[in-house]
């Protein structure tokens, strides 16, 4: 009987030991479960966060709620302007004035009251052409001859300089008879020379070409060249008749 009691007591002790061992295994298993560990860490972190938030001021909490204020973008740097050097054409000693400010009077006293002129080669050539082709004409007649020469120069059908226009040859002769008449081209009459030079200066400076309606040709009344039948007559001034070449 005693032996049976001892046996039962031993069995009870063994069962109790097994029960404690099982509980110990479960405890160790929970502590090693990563889900349980992460959960415990999150609870701890949230607790710490709440504690810290309670310690913050109202302004600090507002800042956290709204986020940092957006800073204005820095103004863009102004674009750098690069200026390229441009070669300027050589200036004419006596440039033309597009908006001619002087009202031309076809009067000798008015003309001679103008400043003494000077100029380049084209001024010299135009002065000579006026002198030799029209010095015996009225002032209008002399201005008209200057118009013809400049109209040719600007037409695109003739040379582009005054000297080239008045010296042009063709058709077995010269366009302007004085160039190849065999006589000296020196302007020997001071008065007529002064008039021609002043007219040339005014016309090169942009005086209106108001007398011949764009004429490119003229001849004296005593001749009748073949081209005069094909060209439109635009004016008759003194001893000269003026014409405009078709297409100009």
C-alpha positions in Angstrom: 0.0 0.0 0.0 2.8 2.4 0.9 4.5 1.3 -2.4 1.4 2.2 -4.3 1.2 5.5 -2.6 4.7 6.3 -3.5 4.1 5.3 -7.0 1.1 7.7 -7.3 3.0 10.5 -5.7 5.8 10.0 -8.2 3.3 10.0 -11.1 1.8 13.2 -9.8 5.1 14.9 -9.6 6.0 13.7 -13.1 2.7 15.1 -14.5 3.3 18.4 -12.8 6.8 18.6 -14.2 5.5 17.9 -17.7 2.8 20.6 -17.3 5.4 23.2 -16.3 7.7 22.2 -19.1 4.9 22.6 -21.6 4.0 26.1 -20.3 7.7 27.1 -20.5 7.8 26.0 -24.2 4.8 28.1 -25.1 6.2 31.1 -23.4 9.5 30.8 -25.2 7.7 30.2 -28.5 5.6 33.5 -28.1 8.7 35.5 -27.2 10.4 34.3 -30.4 7.4 35.1 -32.7 8.3 38.1 -34.9 4.7 39.3 -35.1 4.5 39.5 -31.4 7.8 41.4 -31.1 6.9 44.0 -33.8 3.5 44.6 -32.1 5.2 45.2 -28.8 7.6 47.6 -30.4 4.8 49.5 -32.2 2.9 49.9 -28.9 6.0 51.2 -27.2 6.7 53.7 -30.0 3.2 55.0 -30.2 3.2 55.5 -26.4 6.5 57.5 -26.7 5.1 59.5 -29.6 1.9 60.5 -27.6 4.0 61.5 -24.7 6.2 63.8 -26.9 3.2 65.3 -28.7 1.6 66.3 -25.4 4.7 68.2 -24.5 4.7 70.3 -27.7 3.2 73.8 -28.0 0.1 74.7 -30.1 2.2 76.5 -32.7 4.5 73.5 -33.1 1.4 71.2 -33.5 0.0 73.5 -36.2 3.3 73.4 -38.1 3.3 69.6 -38.0 -0.4 69.5 -39.2 0.1 71.9 -42.2 3.6 71.0 -43.2 6.4 73.4 -44.0 5.5 76.5 -46.0 6.5 76.4 -49.6 9.3 78.8 -50.4 8.9 81.2 -53.3 11.1 80.2 -56.3 14.2 82.3 -56.8 13.8 84.9 -59.6 15.2 83.8 -62.9 18.5 85.5 -63.8 17.9 88.0 -66.7 18.8 86.7 -70.1 22.2 87.8 -71.2 22.1 89.9 -74.4 24.9 89.3 -76.8 25.5 92.1 -79.2 27.4 91.2 -82.4 29.6 93.8 -84.0 28.3 94.8 -87.4 30.6 96.4 -89.9 29.2 99.7 -91.0 29.5 100.9 -94.6 31.9 103.8 -95.2 29.9 107.0 -95.1 29.6 109.2 -98.1 31.2 112.6 -97.5 27.9 114.2 -98.6 25.2 111.6 -97.8 21.7 111.9 -99.3 19.0 113.2 -97.1 15.8 111.1 -97.6 13.6 113.7 -96.0 14.8 116.8 -97.8 14.1 119.8 -95.6 14.7 122.6 -98.1 12.0 123.9 -100.4 13.7 124.2 -103.8 13.1 127.5 -105.6 13.9 127.6 -109.3 15.4 131.1 -108.9 19.0 132.1 -109.4 19.2 134.4 -106.4 17.8 131.7 -104.1 20.2 129.1 -105.6 23.3 131.3 -105.2 22.4 132.0 -101.6 22.9 128.3 -100.8 26.2 127.3 -99.1 29.2 126.7 -101.4 29.0 123.0 -102.3 31.6 120.3 -102.4 31.5 116.5 -102.8 32.9 113.3 -104.2 33.4 112.1 -107.8 29.7 111.7 -108.4 29.1 115.3 -107.5 31.9 116.4 -109.9 30.5 114.2 -112.7 26.9 115.5 -112.2 28.1 119.1 -112.1 29.9 118.6 -115.4 26.9 117.0 -117.1 24.6 119.8 -116.0 27.2 122.4 -117.2 27.9 120.9 -120.6 24.5 119.6 -121.5 22.3 122.4 -120.2 24.2 125.6 -119.0 22.3 127.6 -121.6 18.9 126.5 -120.3 16.8 127.9 -117.5 17.2 126.7 -114.0 14.4 124.3 -114.5 16.0 123.0 -117.6 19.3 122.4 -115.8 17.5 120.7 -112.8 15.7 118.5 -115.4 18.9 117.2 -116.9 20.1 116.3 -113.4 16.8 114.4 -112.8 17.4 112.3 -116.0 20.9 111.2 -114.8 19.7 110.3 -111.3 16.7 108.5 -112.6 19.0 106.4 -114.8 21.3 105.7 -111.9 18.4 104.4 -109.7 16.5 102.5 -112.4 18.5 99.2 -112.3 18.9 99.3 -116.1 21.9 101.6 -116.1 25.1 101.8 -114.1 24.7 102.5 -110.4 26.9 105.6 -110.1 26.6 109.0 -111.6 30.0 108.9 -113.2 29.3 105.5 -114.8 26.0 106.8 -116.2 27.3 109.9 -117.8 30.3 108.1 -119.3 28.4 105.2 -120.6 28.9 104.3 -124.3 26.8 102.3 -126.6 25.2 102.4 -130.0 28.3 103.7 -131.6 28.6 106.8 -129.4 28.2 108.3 -126.0 25.0 108.5 -124.0 25.8 112.2 -123.2 27.4 113.9 -126.2 29.9 116.1 -124.2 31.8 113.1 -123.0 33.1 112.1 -126.5 32.8 115.4 -128.5 36.6 115.9 -128.4 36.5 119.1 -126.4 38.0 119.8 -122.9 35.7 119.0 -120.0 37.0 121.9 -117.9 34.2 124.2 -116.8 35.6 127.6 -117.7 32.6 129.9 -117.0 32.6 130.6 -113.3 29.0 131.7 -113.0 27.6 128.7 -114.9 30.0 126.4 -113.0 28.7 127.7 -109.6 25.1 127.2 -110.7 25.7 123.6 -112.0 27.6 122.7 -108.8 24.9 123.9 -106.5 22.2 122.1 -108.5 24.3 118.9 -108.4 24.7 119.2 -104.6 21.0 119.7 -104.0 19.9 116.8 -106.2 22.4 114.4 -104.7 21.2 115.4 -101.3 17.7 114.3 -102.2 15.9 117.3 -103.7 12.6 116.3 -105.2 12.6 115.2 -108.9 9.4 117.1 -109.7 10.0 118.3 -113.2 10.3 115.3 -115.6 8.0 112.5 -114.2 10.7 110.0 -114.1 12.4 110.8 -117.4 15.4 108.7 -118.4 16.1 110.4 -121.8 16.1 113.8 -123.4 17.0 115.4 -126.7 17.0 118.9 -128.2 14.0 119.9 -130.3 16.2 120.0 -133.4 16.7 116.2 -133.6 14.4 113.2 -133.5 16.2 110.0 -132.4 14.5 106.7 -133.2 13.8 105.8 -129.6 11.6 108.9 -129.2 8.9 107.2 -131.1 8.8 104.3 -128.6 9.2 106.2 -125.3 6.5 108.2 -123.6 7.2 111.9 -123.6 7.0 113.3 -120.0 8.0 116.9 -120.3 9.1 119.8 -122.6 11.4 122.3 -120.9 13.3 124.9 -122.8 15.1 123.4 -125.8 14.8 119.9 -124.5 12.1 117.2 -124.7 12.1 114.5 -122.0 11.0 110.8 -122.2 10.7 107.9 -119.9 11.9 104.5 -121.0 9.3 101.7 -121.0 9.5 99.5 -117.9 10.9 102.1 -115.6 
